[in-house]
Each structure stands twice: as structure tokens, then as C-alpha cells.
Amino acid sequence: MKHLVKEAGLAGRFEISSAGTGAYHVGERADARSAEAARRQGIELTSESRQFVADDFDRFDYVVAMDRKNHAHLLQLAQNSKAREKIHLLRTFDARAKIHDVPDPYFEDNFDEVFEICRAGCAGLLEHIVRERGLSR
């Protein structure tokens, strides 16, 4: 998402952060296979893993889940309807997606495919935000 926002000339208008619903990998860099899939597309993954916290609902306008399990977990963390309205599944922003869960590349070893799925969802999300917020590029 950061890469797409930067390409669109909107980097200064967005705050983007990635966080998991669990604390399994807090403080770690991206998995080497995921980082390599991104690198093959000219993108460097530089962030460190962190856990999503309830205060993130106040910090961000969109909270995007990769699958229904994480979506449900985020809904449980949301303390009010305003927070719940911010939660979306990434693939709902990809008009071509037939299913809404992003597959877990750690079990399928399909990092390049998952990268493309995420890129399509992020591109759709960016277009949605640009339209909704009336942003110009």
C-alpha cells in the first residue's frame, strides 16, 4: 500500500501501518520469502511487526483485515459502531476477487501469488479512498 500511495504522489496524505491481531512476531521484520516476493516487484519491505491495539481505531480511518478470522477478531476489539465501520476485508476492494480471504502464504508457499492479491486489493482500496475523500493526484 505504501508503494502504491507513493507512486500516486499521495505519500504525505496517508499514515499506513501494518499490524497483526496476534503478538506472534512482534518486532520482527517481514518473512524472508515475503520480502523476496516484494523485492522481485521492486518493493522493499522495511517495517517491523506489531500487534494491533484498540487505540488504532482512533488513529486510523481504515482497518483492513486479510481474512474473515482476523476480521472477526477486529470486530471483537472494536468498542463501538464507529470503530466497527472502519473494519474491511482487503479483497472487497478488488472487483475481480471471487473470494474475500487472502490465502496464507506460509502454508501454501505461494508468496508471489499472495503479493499480487494484496497489490490488487490495495490498488482498489486506494481508488476507493481517493474517490471517497476527493483526493487529487
C-alpha positions as CSV (number, residue, x, y, z in Angstrom):
1,M,0.0,0.0,0.0
2,K,2.8,2.4,0.9
3,H,4.4,1.8,-2.5
4,L,1.1,2.5,-4.4
5,V,0.4,5.6,-2.3
6,K,3.9,6.9,-3.1
7,E,3.5,6.2,-6.8
8,A,0.2,8.1,-6.7
9,G,2.0,11.1,-5.3
10,L,0.0,10.9,-2.1
11,A,2.5,9.8,0.5
12,G,2.2,12.9,2.6
13,R,-1.5,12.4,2.9
14,F,-1.5,8.9,4.4
15,E,-0.4,7.2,7.5
16,I,-0.1,3.5,6.9
17,S,0.8,0.8,9.4
18,S,0.7,-3.0,9.3
19,A,-0.3,-4.9,12.4
20,G,-1.3,-8.4,13.3
21,T,-4.1,-9.4,15.6
22,G,-1.7,-11.7,17.4
23,A,1.6,-11.0,19.0
24,Y,3.4,-13.9,17.4
25,H,6.1,-11.9,15.5
26,V,6.1,-8.5,17.3
27,G,9.4,-6.7,16.5
28,E,10.4,-9.0,13.6
29,R,11.0,-7.9,10.0
30,A,8.9,-9.4,7.2
31,D,9.4,-13.1,6.5
32,A,12.3,-13.6,4.0
33,R,10.0,-15.2,1.4
34,S,7.6,-12.4,1.6
35,A,10.3,-9.8,1.4
36,E,11.8,-11.6,-1.6
37,A,8.4,-11.7,-3.4
38,A,8.1,-7.9,-2.9
39,R,11.7,-7.3,-3.9
40,R,11.0,-9.1,-7.2
41,Q,8.4,-6.4,-7.8
42,G,10.8,-3.6,-6.9
43,I,9.4,-3.0,-3.4
44,E,11.4,-3.1,-0.2
45,L,9.5,-4.2,2.9
46,T,11.0,-2.2,5.8
47,S,8.5,-2.3,8.6
48,E,8.6,-4.4,11.8
49,S,5.7,-6.4,13.0
50,R,3.5,-5.0,15.7
51,Q,0.2,-6.1,17.3
52,F,-3.0,-4.2,16.6
53,V,-4.3,-2.4,19.6
54,A,-7.7,-0.9,20.3
55,D,-6.3,2.7,20.2
56,D,-5.6,2.0,16.5
57,F,-9.3,2.5,15.8
58,D,-8.8,6.2,16.9
59,R,-5.6,6.5,14.9
60,F,-6.7,5.2,11.5
61,D,-9.7,5.7,9.2
62,Y,-9.5,2.2,7.7
63,V,-8.7,-1.0,9.4
64,V,-8.2,-3.7,6.8
65,A,-8.2,-7.4,7.6
66,M,-6.7,-10.1,5.3
67,D,-9.3,-12.8,6.1
68,R,-12.6,-13.4,7.9
69,K,-10.9,-14.8,11.0
70,N,-8.9,-11.6,11.6
71,H,-11.9,-9.5,10.6
72,A,-14.0,-11.2,13.4
73,H,-11.1,-10.7,15.9
74,L,-11.0,-7.0,15.0
75,L,-14.8,-6.7,15.4
76,Q,-14.4,-8.1,18.9
77,L,-11.8,-5.4,19.7
78,A,-14.0,-2.6,18.4
79,Q,-15.7,-0.9,21.3
80,N,-18.4,1.0,19.3
81,S,-20.1,1.2,16.0
82,K,-17.8,3.9,14.7
83,A,-14.8,1.6,15.2
84,R,-16.7,-1.4,13.6
85,E,-17.5,0.7,10.5
86,K,-13.7,1.1,9.9
87,I,-13.1,-2.6,9.5
88,H,-12.9,-4.0,6.0
89,L,-11.7,-7.2,4.2
90,L,-8.9,-6.2,1.8
91,R,-10.3,-8.3,-1.1
92,T,-13.6,-6.5,-1.0
93,F,-11.8,-3.6,-2.7
94,D,-10.8,-5.9,-5.6
95,A,-13.7,-6.2,-8.0
96,R,-12.2,-9.3,-9.6
97,A,-11.9,-11.2,-6.4
98,K,-14.3,-14.1,-6.2
99,I,-13.4,-14.9,-2.5
100,H,-12.7,-12.4,0.2
101,D,-10.0,-14.2,2.2
102,V,-6.3,-13.6,1.3
103,P,-4.7,-17.1,1.4
104,D,-2.0,-17.6,4.0
105,P,1.3,-17.9,2.1
106,Y,3.0,-19.6,5.0
107,F,1.0,-22.7,4.5
108,E,0.8,-22.7,0.7
109,D,4.2,-21.3,-0.1
110,N,2.6,-19.0,-2.7
111,F,4.2,-15.7,-1.8
112,D,4.2,-14.2,-5.3
113,E,0.5,-15.0,-5.8
114,V,-0.4,-13.5,-2.4
115,F,1.7,-10.4,-3.2
116,E,-0.4,-9.9,-6.4
117,I,-3.6,-10.5,-4.5
118,C,-2.6,-7.9,-1.9
119,R,-1.5,-5.4,-4.6
120,A,-4.9,-5.7,-6.3
121,G,-6.7,-5.2,-3.0
122,C,-4.6,-2.2,-2.1
123,A,-5.0,-0.6,-5.5
124,G,-8.8,-0.9,-5.1
125,L,-8.6,0.5,-1.6
126,L,-6.5,3.4,-2.8
127,E,-9.0,4.2,-5.5
128,H,-11.8,3.9,-3.0
129,I,-10.1,6.4,-0.6
130,V,-9.3,8.8,-3.5
131,R,-12.9,8.8,-4.6
132,E,-14.4,8.9,-1.1
133,R,-12.1,11.7,0.1
134,G,-11.9,13.6,-3.1
135,L,-8.1,13.5,-3.2
136,S,-6.3,14.7,-6.3
137,R,-3.1,13.1,-7.5
